[in-house]
């Protein structure tokens, strides 16, 4: 408008179109149009003063409307507005108009219509959030560099965990392999130890490791994260879904790490990457003049730290919760490791709390089992008391148990069981267990006598002892019990044994 007023003033002074154009105020064709408009409106009369800005604007608008023609895309304004509100791109709208409505105009017309539609919308207004010292910190993950996996050597993506204090802008940076619950909680612990204090509130996005159900009004916090908040004394403040602007401070912090730390650096492994990141935060990022606060983050942190919550005297035992199912073998599987639970819980869904050292298993809030945490896939931790009674009895009745029980019955029974278990061809543990169970219906004294009779007849079979007891033969005296113990005495087939047959001084007959 200032330009139009300057040209009108020079036209009233009698300057030509060429002189005005030479001064750089306006091109000659445009000056010519403005002169014609001024003459129609009477603005060039010496007795009339310069018109007001509003009058100039109104006259110029009317002149443009008189010159303008109706765009070929004007009939589709409402449809284009609907598509624009749905986020459809201009090229897609142009293609749809040509395909569905027979539109023959150019994309430029569609683009101008989109600009007019968007200009009519209310402006997108934002207000920066202000925070007091120690009031809040913001947390986020970002993509990190690709490194060699320590287990396989294959390339693997890392992730950058960033926690930024909202007032001082001091930050904690750590690169990790994944975004699991255990990693999330461990990064929080190390961040608080890095700061040496805890902020009142943590503003986060809605990652699955922290929020199980994102909602504007009633977000559901992951159980382990809620325990961490209770243990350290901070409050969790999730952003509304699809509204990352609520944590713009840490969003900028993640971008700052990507643009200022990662480029033109080389990293041997994850440990080297994190070591360089810690030095960079203290030696470069922490001493820079921040673009918003215009102060150094470490200087502001020196003011903020005394106002933050102190670390708890004993660090909370951070554990991740997992829903698990109990299989028919009385075990559940967690990270490919098997843990036993009472057999009455087979088929039920339980909760397992996994810490660095142990695994606690709950039915709702009732503790049902605890185990040391396994580290190798395929490990099995079994408590004998968790098994069914028949299984407990089977596993308890091992070789040493059988030998001990047989000794309590008598020497014959102990020898019989020892010979059974000494078989190098067939495993006879079940036979020994069955033999000892015969003491319950028949008594230990009769079982001892039956074992002695079976040994005398050299029949080492469980069925032989059972038949002796069933027939009452254990009460009969052993044959030749008072005679020589030589196996060839009495009922022997030969008169002399082999040794006495060949031990002779007589010359062999030829």
C-alpha positions in Angstrom: 0.0 0.0 0.0 2.9 2.3 0.7 4.1 1.7 -2.9 0.7 2.6 -4.3 0.5 5.8 -2.3 4.0 6.8 -3.5 3.0 6.3 -7.2 -0.2 8.3 -6.7 1.7 11.2 -5.1 4.1 11.3 -8.1 1.2 11.1 -10.5 -0.4 14.1 -8.8 3.0 15.9 -9.2 2.9 15.4 -13.0 5.6 12.6 -13.3 5.4 10.5 -16.4 5.1 6.7 -16.4 8.6 6.4 -17.7 10.0 8.5 -14.8 8.1 6.4 -12.2 9.3 3.2 -13.8 12.9 4.4 -13.8 12.7 5.1 -10.1 11.8 1.4 -9.6 8.5 2.0 -7.9 6.3 0.2 -10.4 6.4 -1.0 -14.0 5.0 1.2 -16.8 1.9 -1.0 -17.6 0.9 -1.1 -14.0 1.5 2.6 -13.6 -0.8 3.1 -16.7 -3.5 1.0 -15.0 -3.2 2.9 -11.8 -3.4 6.3 -13.6 -6.6 5.2 -15.3 -8.1 4.1 -12.0 -7.0 7.3 -10.3 -8.6 9.4 -13.0 -11.9 7.5 -12.7 -11.9 7.9 -8.9 -10.9 11.6 -9.0 -7.7 11.1 -7.1 -5.6 13.2 -9.4 -7.6 16.4 -9.0 -5.4 19.1 -7.4 -8.1 20.1 -4.9 -8.6 16.5 -3.8 -6.2 15.0 -1.2 -4.7 11.5 -1.3 -7.3 8.8 -0.6 -7.2 6.6 2.5 -5.7 3.1 2.3 -9.1 1.5 2.6 -10.4 3.4 -0.4 -7.4 2.4 -2.5 -7.8 -1.2 -1.5 -11.5 -1.3 -2.3 -10.9 0.3 -5.7 -8.1 -2.0 -6.6 -10.1 -5.0 -5.6 -13.0 -4.0 -7.7 -10.7 -3.4 -10.7 -9.2 -6.9 -10.3 -12.6 -8.5 -10.1 -13.7 -6.7 -13.2 -10.6 -8.0 -15.1 -10.7 -11.6 -13.7 -12.3 -14.5 -15.3 -14.0 -17.5 -13.7 -11.5 -20.4 -13.3 -12.4 -23.7 -14.9 -11.9 -25.4 -11.5 -14.4 -23.2 -9.7 -17.3 -25.7 -10.0 -15.3 -28.2 -8.1 -14.4 -25.9 -5.2 -16.5 -27.8 -2.6 -15.2 -31.2 -3.6 -11.6 -29.9 -3.6 -12.1 -28.4 -0.1 -13.3 -31.8 1.2 -10.3 -33.6 -0.3 -7.9 -30.9 1.0 -9.4 -31.4 4.5 -8.7 -35.1 4.2 -5.1 -34.5 3.4 -5.2 -35.5 -0.3 -2.3 -34.1 -2.3 -2.8 -31.6 -5.1 -1.6 -34.0 -7.8 -4.0 -36.7 -6.6 -6.9 -34.1 -6.7 -5.9 -33.1 -10.2 -5.9 -36.7 -11.4 -9.2 -37.4 -9.7 -10.9 -34.4 -11.4 -9.6 -35.6 -14.8 -10.7 -39.2 -14.2 -14.1 -38.7 -12.5 -15.3 -35.3 -13.7 -13.7 -34.9 -17.1 -11.6 -31.8 -16.1 -9.3 -30.6 -18.8 -7.6 -27.7 -17.0 -4.0 -27.6 -15.8 -2.6 -28.5 -12.5 -1.8 -24.8 -11.9 -5.5 -24.0 -11.6 -6.0 -26.8 -9.0 -2.9 -25.5 -7.1 -4.3 -22.0 -7.0 -7.6 -23.3 -5.8 -5.9 -25.3 -3.0 -4.0 -22.2 -2.0 -7.2 -20.2 -1.8 -9.0 -23.0 0.2 -6.1 -23.2 2.7 -5.9 -19.5 3.1 -9.5 -19.4 4.1 -8.8 -21.8 7.0 -8.1 -20.6 10.5 -4.3 -20.1 11.1 -2.4 -22.9 12.8 -1.4 -21.1 16.0 1.0 -22.6 18.5 2.2 -21.4 21.9 5.5 -22.4 23.4 5.4 -24.1 26.8 7.3 -22.6 29.6 8.8 -24.7 32.5 10.1 -23.8 35.9 13.5 -25.2 37.0 13.2 -28.9 38.0 9.6 -29.1 36.9 9.9 -31.4 33.9 12.1 -33.4 31.5 11.2 -34.8 28.1 12.1 -38.2 26.9 12.2 -39.7 23.4 13.9 -42.3 21.1 15.5 -41.6 17.8 17.2 -43.7 15.1 21.0 -44.2 15.7 23.8 -45.4 13.5 24.1 -49.0 12.2 26.8 -51.0 14.0 27.9 -54.7 13.9 25.8 -56.9 16.1 28.1 -58.3 18.8 26.4 -61.7 18.6 26.2 -62.3 14.9 28.4 -59.6 13.4 25.5 -58.6 11.0 24.7 -54.8 10.6 22.1 -53.7 13.2 20.3 -50.5 13.8 20.9 -48.7 17.1 18.5 -46.3 18.9 19.2 -43.1 20.6 17.6 -42.5 24.0 17.5 -38.8 24.9 16.3 -37.2 28.2 16.4 -33.4 28.2 15.7 -31.2 31.2 13.1 -28.6 30.0 14.5 -25.6 31.9 18.3 -26.0 31.6 18.3 -28.0 28.4 21.0 -30.3 29.8 20.5 -33.8 28.4 21.4 -37.4 28.8 22.2 -39.4 25.6 22.5 -43.2 25.4 22.5 -45.5 22.4 20.9 -48.9 22.8 20.0 -51.9 20.6 16.3 -52.1 21.2 13.3 -50.3 22.8 12.1 -53.0 25.2 10.7 -52.4 28.6 13.9 -53.5 30.3 16.0 -51.1 28.1 13.6 -48.2 28.7 13.7 -48.6 32.5 17.5 -49.1 32.5 18.0 -45.9 30.4 15.9 -44.0 33.0 17.9 -45.3 35.9 21.2 -44.3 34.2 19.8 -40.9 33.2 18.8 -40.1 36.8 22.2 -41.2 38.0 23.8 -39.0 35.3 21.9 -35.9 36.5 22.3 -37.0 40.2 18.6 -36.0 40.7 15.1 -36.7 39.5 12.7 -34.1 37.8 9.1 -33.8 39.0 7.5 -34.9 35.8 8.6 -36.8 32.7 6.9 -35.8 29.4 7.0 -38.8 27.0 5.5 -40.0 23.8 3.4 -43.2 23.7 5.9 -46.0 23.2 4.7 -49.5 23.9 7.4 -49.9 26.5 5.8 -47.1 28.6 2.1 -46.8 27.6 0.0 -49.8 26.8 -3.0 -47.8 25.7 -2.6 -44.2 24.3 -5.5 -41.9 25.2 -6.0 -38.1 25.6 -7.7 -38.4 28.9 -7.1 -41.9 30.4 -3.8 -43.3 29.1 -2.8 -46.7 30.5 0.7 -46.8 31.9 2.8 -50.0 31.5 3.0 -51.7 34.9 6.7 -51.8 35.2 7.0 -48.1 34.3 4.4 -47.2 37.0 6.6 -49.0 39.6 9.6 -47.0 38.4 7.7 -43.7 38.7 6.6 -44.7 42.3 10.2 -45.8 43.2 11.9 -42.6 42.0 9.1 -40.2 42.8 8.3 -38.7 39.4 5.0 -38.3 37.5 4.4 -39.7 34.0 2.9 -37.2 31.5 2.1 -38.9 28.2 1.5 -36.6 25.2 -1.9 -36.9 23.5 -1.8 -39.3 20.5 -0.4 -37.8 17.3 0.7 -34.6 19.1 4.5 -34.7 19.4 4.6 -30.9 19.6 3.9 -31.3 23.3 7.5 -32.6 23.7 9.2 -30.3 21.2 12.2 -29.7 23.4 13.4 -33.3 23.3 12.4 -33.6 19.6 14.8 -30.8 18.9 17.4 -32.5 21.2 17.2 -35.7 19.2 17.7 -33.7 15.9 20.6 -31.9 17.5 22.3 -35.2 18.3 21.8 -36.5 14.8 23.0 -33.3 13.1 25.9 -32.3 15.4 27.2 -35.5 17.0 26.7 -38.4 14.6 28.1 -36.9 11.3 31.8 -37.3 10.5 32.4 -39.7 13.4 33.4 -43.4 13.5 32.5 -45.9 16.2 34.1 -49.2 16.9 31.1 -50.6 18.9 28.3 -49.6 21.1 30.5 -49.0 24.1 32.7 -46.6 22.1 29.6 -44.9 20.7 28.3 -44.2 24.2 31.6 -43.1 25.5 32.0 -40.5 22.7 28.4 -39.4 23.3 29.0 -38.7 27.0 32.1 -36.7 26.2 30.3 -34.7 23.5 27.5 -33.8 25.9 29.9 -32.5 28.5 32.5 -30.9 26.3 30.4 -29.5 23.4 26.6 -29.7 23.8 26.6 -28.7 27.5 28.8 -25.6 27.0 27.3 -24.2 23.8 25.1 -21.1 23.9 21.6 -22.6 23.5 19.5 -21.0 20.7 16.4 -20.5 22.9 17.7 -19.8 26.4 20.9 -18.0 25.1 22.8 -19.6 28.0 24.9 -22.6 28.4 23.0 -25.8 29.5 25.5 -26.8 32.1 25.4 -23.3 33.7 21.6 -23.5 34.0 21.8 -27.1 35.2 24.0 -25.9 38.2 21.0 -23.7 39.2 18.4 -26.4 38.4 19.9 -29.5 40.1 19.5 -28.3 43.8 15.8 -27.9 43.1 15.3 -31.4 41.7 14.2 -34.4 43.8 17.2 -36.3 45.3 17.9 -39.9 44.2 16.4 -42.5 46.6 18.8 -43.9 49.2 18.2 -47.4 47.7 17.6 -47.7 44.0 14.3 -49.2 43.1 14.4 -52.8 41.8 13.2 -52.1 38.3 11.5 -55.1 36.7 9.5 -55.7 33.6 6.1 -57.4 33.7 5.1 -60.1 31.2 1.9 -62.0 30.7 2.6 -65.7 30.4 0.8 -69.0 30.0 1.4 -72.2 32.0 2.0 -75.2 29.9 1.0 -78.8 30.7 4.5 -79.6 31.9 4.0 -77.1 34.9 6.4 -74.7 33.3 6.1 -71.3 31.6 8.4 -69.8 29.0 10.0 -66.4 29.3 12.7 -65.3 27.0 13.2 -68.9 25.9 13.9 -70.0 29.5 11.5 -72.4 31.4 10.4 -71.8 34.9 8.2 -74.1 37.0 5.0 -73.1 38.9 2.6 -75.2 41.0 0.8 -77.8 38.9 -2.6 -76.5 39.9 -2.0 -73.4 37.7 -1.6 -75.4 34.5 -3.5 -73.7 31.6 -3.9 -70.3 33.4 -2.5 -66.9 32.5 0.0 -65.4 35.0 2.2 -62.4 35.4 6.0 -62.7 35.5 8.1 -59.9 36.9 11.6 -60.1 35.4 14.5 -58.3 37.1 18.3 -58.5 36.5 18.7 -61.3 39.0 15.3 -63.0 39.6 11.9 -63.9 38.2 8.8 -63.6 40.3 5.6 -65.2 39.1 2.2 -63.9 40.3 -1.4 -65.0 40.0 -3.0 -61.5 39.9 -1.2 -60.1 43.0 -0.4 -63.4 44.8 3.2 -64.6 44.6 3.2 -68.2 43.5 6.9 -68.8 42.5 10.3 -67.3 42.4 13.4 -68.4 40.4 16.9 -67.1 39.6 16.9 -65.5 36.2 18.2 -67.7 33.4 20.5 -66.2 30.8 20.9 -69.0 28.3 18.0 -70.1 26.0 16.8 -73.6 26.8 17.6 -73.4 30.6 15.1 -75.0 32.9 14.4 -74.1 36.5 12.2 -76.6 38.3 11.1 -76.8 41.9 10.1 -80.3 42.9 7.3 -79.1 45.1 5.6 -77.6 42.0 5.1 -81.0 40.3 2.1 -83.3 40.8 2.4 -85.8 43.7 3.0 -88.8 41.5 5.7 -86.9 39.6 7.4 -85.9 42.9 7.3 -89.4 44.0 8.8 -90.6 40.8 11.7 -88.1 40.8 12.4 -88.6 44.5 12.8 -92.4 44.1 16.1 -92.4 42.4 19.0 -94.9 42.8 20.3 -93.6 46.1 16.8 -93.6 47.5 16.2 -97.2 46.4 19.5 -98.3 48.0 18.7 -96.6 51.2 15.2 -98.1 51.4 16.5 -101.5 50.6 19.1 -101.4 53.4 16.4 -100.5 55.8 14.5 -103.7 54.8 17.4 -106.1 55.2 20.7 -107.3 53.7 19.0 -109.7 51.2 16.8 -106.9 49.9 19.8 -104.5 49.7 21.8 -107.1 47.7 18.9 -107.8 45.4 18.3 -104.1 44.7 22.1 -103.6 44.2 22.2 -106.4 41.6 19.2 -104.9 39.8 20.7 -101.5 39.6 24.1 -102.9 38.5 22.7 -104.4 35.3 24.7 -102.9 32.4 22.3 -103.8 29.7 18.8 -102.7 30.9 17.9 -99.9 33.2 16.2 -101.6 36.2 15.2 -98.6 38.3 11.5 -99.2 37.9 12.0 -102.8 38.9 13.8 -101.7 42.1 11.0 -99.2 42.9 8.3 -101.8 42.3 10.2 -104.2 44.5 10.4 -101.8 47.4 6.7 -101.0 47.1 5.9 -104.6 47.9 6.9 -103.9 51.5 3.7 -102.0 52.0 1.2 -104.9 51.4 3.4 -107.7 52.6 5.7 -106.1 55.2 9.4 -105.7 55.3 10.1 -109.0 57.0 8.4 -111.1 54.3 10.0 -109.0 51.5 13.4 -109.7 53.1 12.7 -113.4 53.1 11.4 -113.4 49.5 14.5 -111.6 48.3 16.7 -114.1 50.1 14.8 -117.0 48.4 15.1 -115.3 45.0 18.8 -114.8 45.5 19.3 -118.4 46.4 17.7 -119.5 43.2 19.6 -116.8 41.3 16.5 -115.2 39.8 16.8 -111.4 39.7 13.3 -110.6 38.5 10.7 -108.4 40.2 8.0 -110.9 39.2 9.9 -113.7 40.9 9.8 -111.9 44.2 6.2 -111.0 43.8 5.2 -114.6 43.0 7.1 -115.8 46.0 5.2 -113.4 48.2 1.8 -114.1 46.6 2.3 -117.9 47.0 3.5 -117.7 50.5 6.8 -119.4 49.6 8.8 -116.9 51.7 7.7 -118.7 54.9 9.3 -122.0 53.8 12.9 -122.8 54.8 15.5 -122.5 52.1 16.6 -125.9 50.7 19.9 -127.1 52.1 20.2 -124.1 54.3 22.3 -126.1 56.9 24.6 -127.7 54.3 27.7 -126.3 52.7 27.3 -123.0 50.9 29.1 -124.5 47.9 26.8 -124.2 44.8 27.7 -127.8 43.9 26.8 -129.4 47.2 23.5 -131.3 47.8 21.4 -130.8 44.7 24.4 -130.2 42.4 24.5 -132.1 39.1 28.1 -133.0 39.3 29.9 -134.7 42.2 32.9 -132.4 42.0 33.3 -128.9 40.9 35.5 -127.9 38.0 38.4 -126.8 40.1 38.7 -130.1 42.0 38.3 -132.0 38.8 41.4 -130.5 37.1 43.5 -130.1 40.3 45.1 -133.7 40.3 48.6 -135.1 40.3 47.7 -138.1 38.1 49.3 -138.0 34.6 46.8 -137.3 31.8 46.0 -140.4 29.7 47.2 -140.4 26.2 
